[in-house]
Each structure stands twice: as C-alpha cells, then as structure tokens.
Amino acid sequence: MKDIIDLMKDERGQGMAEYGLIIALVAIVVIVALTALGTRLKAKFDKVSDTLK
C-alpha cells in the first residue's frame, strides 16, 4: 500500500505535462491570430488588386 501512495505522490513527470499544455495553448493562440490576420490581409490585397484593374 505504501508503494501505491508513494507512486501517487511522485511529481517527476508533472513538469513536462505542464509544458506540453502551455505549448498547446500558445499554438492555438498563434493559429487563431494568423487566421484572423490572414483574412484581413487577403481582403486588403483583394482591394488593392481591384483598384489596380
């Protein structure tokens, strides 16, 4: 029983899991930002293209 309790208290892998979650969150934010900016940039380039025609 003591071995099971000691195993549950072991936190060695916890740091890597937290880093993984942070990286995933940053990746989601970057994807959303690029998607939003990409749409705006496309609209601006389309406007310039239409003006030049």
C-alpha angles and dihedrals in degrees: 000000000000090000091056092049091048090050091053091051093051108112101175095114095041095087094055091050091052092049089050091053092048091050091049091051092049090049091052092049091049092049092050092047093048091047092052094044092044091057092050093047092050090052091051093049091047090052092050091046092051091048092053093051 
